[in-house]
Amino acid sequence: MMTSLFSYLIPLFLFFSNVFASDYHEQLNLKPLPQSSLLASFNFRSNTTLSQFEAHNFRYFPRSLGQILQHVGTRELHLRFSLGRWDAESWGARPWDGTKEGGTGVELWAWLEADTEEQADLKWLTLTNALSGLFCASLNFIDETRTTRPVMSFQPEGDHGSNLDNLHLLHGVLPHEIVCTENLTPFLKLLPCKGKAGISSLLDGHKLFDASWQSMAIDVRPVCAQGQECVLQIEQTIDMVLDIERSKRPRAQGNPIPRPPPGHDLKCNATKPYHSGDTCFPSDFAEGEDWSIDQIFGKFLRGTCPLTDPNVPAVCIHVPERRDIFTTANAVELKNSDGLSRCYQVPSEGEFSMILPRMSREGDNAKTIADETVEPETPLLYAERSLTGHGQERGGVQSILTNPSPDTAVEFVYMESLPWFMRIYLHTLKARVEGAPGVKDDIIEEIYYRPALDRARGTQLELRVRIPPASIVFLTYDFEKSILRYTEYPPDANRGFDVAASIITILPSTSPGAPPLRLRISNLRTTSLLLSLPTPDFSMPYNVIIFTSTAIALAFGGLYNLLVRRFVGADESPEGAGGLKGKLAFLVKRLSAKFKGAKVRTE
Amino acid sequence: MSSSTARNRKDGSAISEADVTTSSMPFGRGSDTDIANTAAAAAATEPIAPNSDSTSTETSKRKPPPPEQPSHMFRRSLIIASFWLVVLCLGVPIWWKTTTIYRANLPLDQMMSWADGKSCSPVLPIRIALASPDLNEQETQHLISITQRSLDEMPGLPSFQLRLEAAAQTSLDDNLESHDSNHIPLVLRLLQGNKTVSIPTSSLHTLFPILEITYPPSLRPAPETISSGLATYIAAQIHETFAEEQSILSYFLATSTISSDRQQHSSQYGIDESFSKRMTRSMKYSGTYHLTFSLFTSGSSPSSWDIESAINQYMKPVLDMLKPIHNFTIDTQVQLYAVPGVQSQVLTKEDLSSFINAAEWPLSPSIGGAPTINFAIYMGNQTISLNSAEETTSQSWLVPQWGSVYLLSPPAATHVPAEFLKQPVLTFASHLLSLLGTPQSGSLSMRLSTLTRVRSVDMLLRASSSLGSLARLSLALPSISIPSSVAEGVAKSIHHLELACSTLGSTDSLEHARIAETEAERAFFEKSMVGQLYFPDEHKIAVYLPLLGPVGVPLVMGLITELKAWKTKRQQKP
């Protein structure tokens, strides 16, 4: 079974086999990806027995989070902070089957214990507010319009026994939230070793948020094993894809502006016909990069966290067997039998680094690209989503879902939680299948739709879809853009409104001969959308006031004067009272008379 | 109707213009004159020569306007009056109604009188039971009356009234619990000593609120005497026992807003600086406190501790004693790799304030309404030098209104046993008492009953001053909106204040005062009141002027001309 798995699934395997071996576990998994990228997965896991948790004795479990969970009766919690886009075309399947990532921004879902839905809503409000303070994120903006109660998409991961009935699942997304260092600091504070020792000492905001894609996850769930006391488990995960070349750039010393490399350092593609001394076609990624941990992360790994089981290797790397790797002294290398990964036991004191030198593509011992990276596995499904249509009134959404597998159908739940100001027309929902000939278009098996209420809740749309092998599904629907009230526009209204990523839950295969990858639930998220709504000119209210006032004043003044003025003949009007014109004429006459008089006198 | 009048006038003016045109025809030539005349007559209704009035010759030909019909004048007055009627009776009320800010009615006078201490002068009646098994009833009553007299003569707060009474005849030892529930804070037990005793002695019971006084037989009170040495002695003892409570009370009265006229107490009852320091370090009263015990180490060990059993052994008795007044929730945590804010080996007094690394140590307050008291144990060899001259060092210090820190030298193992934690937890227990504002003298039960009384007066004063602040705020900011929930909170607060004031000194009054205080605070910190809408005057002008300018000017001008015409008419009439 192991041979068919990727190395980043090893911790998952370990998790299933010796989850109770230690109360604290941490591991770093490195995996070089094509195009000179590196996936680094940090995984931290601590357990506390439920009795200790109830007695408020916190040892490995963070007190600040534990108190919040107890206060609002949260049985299971999942929190995600994500940034960037996972390039599935080149990087292949997602780490952890996509179960430990969220849509761009912040995503939170939790199972709360409550008797009624109203009570659950109140608890949810308290939970989001408390977490907002703890993680310095705007989680308190997850209000009722951003909260949904998914029906088909999420299943509890923990063991809840029989009291599943009064658990309420609530889900909220903040696609606009920018994840940054202020979210990483509280995240690290939750760890027992706090980024001071062990693999967490590599984490640094400058590198993490410079990554092409990153996702921070916190999962809290009760885990019960046979014959043992139930434990509450908190699992913290950070996954990031680093651009090796970019990360190797030395931290600027005084000059923060990146400079282009000098001419002799450029890597050129010499096969081009125009290649010469002064023309260069850059050959990205053609030759492997050499890198080391301290170059990529900017610092060395400082010992191990003393709370971990010393037998569990701290660092694992997923490369072919022929890849040369050098480490600092005293590290023990453990090769995996599948030949695709190896792990290192890090000395408990001192600094650790791992160096992967450049491997020559020429000479006697020539290496190929297959010796440097393992070919990434094809994901079960590709998904992309984009806005269609034009104009300020209507628009459309098109999701393109591709099943790359030549022989297996994929069944999944596609969930959209849309803001209320994006009013979708469900009758325009269409699925079109391309690829396999003779396939009918009715691939949507089940629809759960909860329409939006203006300013009260958003649209929730869940579709269960089955895609036949080797085909592409175009899922389209139209929507209408509503006009917001004056105060509902954000300060940067012209930027547009973020629409949360749609969540795709691939259901486990029911066929008996399915590979192990298909036996688990895996997730996928599209990118978020930027919807531009009709945006008014914000000086409009004053203009309206001025305009209507002028109109009213004109009408009123005319009518009033007509009613109360007395009309007389032009020669009957009293002297000088002929309006402004008469007064002016009178004034001019007097002035000219005076001027003439003065002239006469001077003469 | 009005259009026809305008037409009539227009006709008149047109005719006169036609006349002018015919008379001053500039291009009238011979035979054309007739045709021109007929054309002018035919077009009599429309003014044809706009240049006619611009010719300079005809100014001398001005005629007085035809006299206006009185019915027209009356009608014009009616029109102007009806316009003004609509503006005043419909426009102004609508404008007033739509722009006015909702302000619920607050009982301002009542609130101010509470704040000024006029509604309730806090009077603490303290009943002291006198049990004298050796004296008969008459002697006891006499002793009580003369002791009471000497008590009253002693200098004291007017709000602090010590009342002596005879103890119930039931046996004292059996009914200690019932005495507590009867709110008798102190029982005096008079015992006649044997012959060898020459002067009276007193001793305070360590567990129960009993003051035992042994007097020599020679001082046995004789009837019919006005003063007795024993009575004076008893009075002095009682006064001394309650001295601290009295000074705490006078401190509260002095620091609260009520006491402007009672300022003299502060000097009179010796509120010195150390005493006020002790009072300011205590936490704000709350029904429930979160206690957080944290173990901090700068390295990776020790990583576990037996705090639960240590708390059960050394802290629980104190918490149980405090149970009638406060509830406690306890949580504990272990934090590794916690570097203190000060790295030096010897901590000076200045270092102590920055020792707690607030940025990195997860000491965030607990969720929920109750305040958190932090007890931090730091594993380190640091010492505290209180004074450079002295060699005395200490291991713990109290952070006012926050908690306390204990420096514990690390054990060899990674696990801290319960015995190792004995000293820190005991220190924390005593620090907890002072953080709660418990008096320092007397037996524990007396200190706690004092705490109840003192706290209820404290809460009463706080609630009153909050009400006063709210009243002053609503007077000072006329543009602030006052929602009805504030008025409800104020009413509730005043109701509970009255209840608390009437039963001052009992545990009920503490509860009432607490409710009153929370309601007053909630009313004061009402969310919708805090963010008051602010419209600068420039904005108001910019919004109103475009409408009110063009509409208002003709209205006002019409009114002025009408009034002028009316005035001249009145002057002409007589």
Interface residues (C-beta under 8 A of the other chain):
Chain A: A55 H56 N57 F58 R59 P62 R63 S64 Q67 I68 H71 T126 A130 G133 L134 K189 P192 C193 K194 K196 A197 C305 P306 L307 Y542 I545 I546 T548 S549 T550 I552 A553 L554 F556 G557 Y560 N561 L562 L563 V564 R566 F567 V568 G569 A570 D571 E572 S573 P574 E575
Chain B: S2 A6 R9 K10 G12 S13 S16 E17 V20 D53 E58 K61 R62 K63 P64 P65 P66 E68 H72 R76 I79 I80 F83 T292 S300 S301 S303 S304 I307 E308 T329 I330 D331 T332 Q333 V334 Q335 L336 Y337 A338 E360 P362 S364 S366 I367 G368 A542 V543 P546 L547 G549 P550 V551 P554 L555 G558 E562
